[in-house]
Amino acid sequence: MGTLDNIKEIHRPNITVGYLADECRERFQLSPLNDGVGREKLITDKNLHRPQLALTGYTGLFSYHRVQVLGNTEIYYLRSLPKQQRVEAFRTLTEFDVPCFILTTGNRLEPELLEVATGRDIAVFSTPHDTTKAVYLLGDFLDDQFAAFCSVHGAFVDVYGVGVLFIGRSGIGKSEVALDLVERGHRLVADDVVMVTRKGEGILMGSGTALVQHFMEVRGLGLLDVRQMFGIRAIRFQKRVEVVVELEDWDPTADYTRTGLEDAAVPVLGVEIPHVRLPIFPGKNITVIAEVIALNYLLKHYGYNPAKVFAQKLENAIGRKARDGQSGDKSIPYFEHDFE
């Protein structure tokens, strides 16, 4: 797909507890307390749950299908109960199809409680992070896993800190523009297949695939390894998608913007992204124009819109002419003594 038409939004339906354990073992210091148990169970919800009411016996609003987080409040409550009552309270949770338990602040389950969880094939993990930090880290990880994503055929480059996504028909020169930008000191994020993920509300993150990474195909030349050729400074693994530049074959009958007073946008995964249609023809320096697009985006981001400033100057000049009766286009009323 050369454009953003017919993008298919994809949602990951689930991940396994084993995947969570493997990915978060080093990242969040998540250590198993009953290793090998319940790894095939599925996590189908990105949200976390603290089963405080369920421990007291009220399960009417128990979101058992979510990852269960046991912090100091839950652990100290269990420890305050007599042994038999403690086991029964914890067994109330395990009667449901819980994906797994995660204990925060380095807490551990008593052997009798861990035995109950193991008997129900429920994995139990512990992390040294306090509950607030653990919920933030795990929630952010699960949010990424369940976020909507799509694949776009294009080239994605960090230009002056702006994530510019080049799209267009196959063979129009997206990779060549990206390569030229890299040679000028900008950073390649992905070429050919760009994975775009919706992160939170109104934020899109772009990255390459694990297989292709920073390899690039240039027609007539073949595959290039940008990281090896230009060094680590020439790449980055992810970047926010901020501008979409659509390369088009020059069409003299088409209507292209001349002033930029109207900001065009294109929807990607439900997020409106600034969109520039850029006609190309032999001799046109697309690389420099791409740099200017990024700089212009930064100007607008910081509150300066050159098209609107020029329109205001033009309106003021017309107003003065109508008021004072001035005529002609005398842009410089007086030459100072500088005759170089």
Rosetta blueprint (number, residue, H / E / L):
1 M L
2 G L
3 T L
4 L L
5 D L
6 N L
7 I L
8 K L
9 E L
10 I E
11 H L
12 R L
13 P L
14 N L
15 I E
16 T E
17 V H
18 G H
19 Y H
20 L H
21 A H
22 D H
23 E H
24 C H
25 R H
26 E H
27 R H
28 F L
29 Q L
30 L L
31 S E
32 P E
33 L L
34 N L
35 D L
36 G L
37 V L
38 G L
39 R L
40 E L
41 K L
42 L E
43 I E
44 T L
45 D L
46 K L
47 N L
48 L E
49 H E
50 R L
51 P L
52 Q H
53 L H
54 A H
55 L H
56 T L
57 G L
58 Y L
59 T L
60 G L
61 L L
62 F L
63 S L
64 Y L
65 H L
66 R L
67 V E
68 Q E
69 V E
70 L E
71 G L
72 N H
73 T H
74 E H
75 I H
76 Y H
77 Y H
78 L H
79 R H
80 S H
81 L L
82 P L
83 K H
84 Q H
85 Q H
86 R H
87 V H
88 E H
89 A H
90 F H
91 R H
92 T H
93 L H
94 T H
95 E L
96 F L
97 D L
98 V L
99 P L
100 C E
101 F E
102 I E
103 L E
104 T L
105 T L
106 G L
107 N L
108 R L
109 L L
110 E L
111 P H
112 E H
113 L H
114 L H
115 E H
116 V H
117 A H
118 T H
119 G H
120 R L
121 D L
122 I L
123 A E
124 V E
125 F E
126 S E
127 T L
128 P L
129 H L
130 D L
131 T H
132 T H
133 K H
134 A H
135 V H
136 Y H
137 L H
138 L H
139 G H
140 D H
141 F H
142 L H
143 D H
144 D H
145 Q H
146 F H
147 A L
148 A L
149 F E
150 C E
151 S E
152 V E
153 H E
154 G E
155 A E
156 F E
157 V E
158 D E
159 V E
160 Y L
161 G L
162 V E
163 G E
164 V E
165 L E
166 F E
167 I E
168 G E
169 R L
170 S L
171 G L
172 I L
173 G L
174 K H
175 S H
176 E H
177 V H
178 A H
179 L H
180 D H
181 L H
182 V H
183 E H
184 R L
185 G L
186 H L
187 R E
188 L E
189 V E
190 A E
191 D E
192 D E
193 V E
194 V E
195 M E
196 V E
197 T E
198 R E
199 K L
200 G L
201 E L
202 G L
203 I L
204 L E
205 M E
206 G E
207 S E
208 G L
209 T L
210 A L
211 L L
212 V L
213 Q L
214 H L
215 F E
216 M E
217 E E
218 V E
219 R L
220 G L
221 L L
222 G E
223 L E
224 L E
225 D E
226 V H
227 R H
228 Q H
229 M H
230 F H
231 G L
232 I H
233 R H
234 A H
235 I E
236 R L
237 F L
238 Q E
239 K E
240 R E
241 V L
242 E L
243 V E
244 V E
245 V E
246 E E
247 L E
248 E E
249 D E
250 W L
251 D L
252 P L
253 T L
254 A L
255 D L
256 Y L
257 T L
258 R L
259 T L
260 G L
261 L L
262 E L
263 D L
264 A L
265 A E
266 V E
267 P E
268 V E
269 L L
270 G L
271 V E
272 E E
273 I E
274 P E
275 H E
276 V E
277 R E
278 L E
279 P E
280 I E
281 F L
282 P L
283 G L
284 K L
285 N L
286 I H
287 T H
288 V H
289 I H
290 A H
291 E H
292 V H
293 I H
294 A H
295 L H
296 N H
297 Y H
298 L H
299 L H
300 K H
301 H H
302 Y L
303 G L
304 Y L
305 N L
306 P H
307 A H
308 K H
309 V H
310 F H
311 A H
312 Q H
313 K H
314 L H
315 E H
316 N H
317 A H
318 I H
319 G H
320 R H
321 K H
322 A H
323 R H
324 D H
325 G L
326 Q L
327 S L
328 G L
329 D L
330 K L
331 S L
332 I L
333 P L
334 Y L
335 F L
336 E L
337 H L
338 D L
339 F L
340 E L
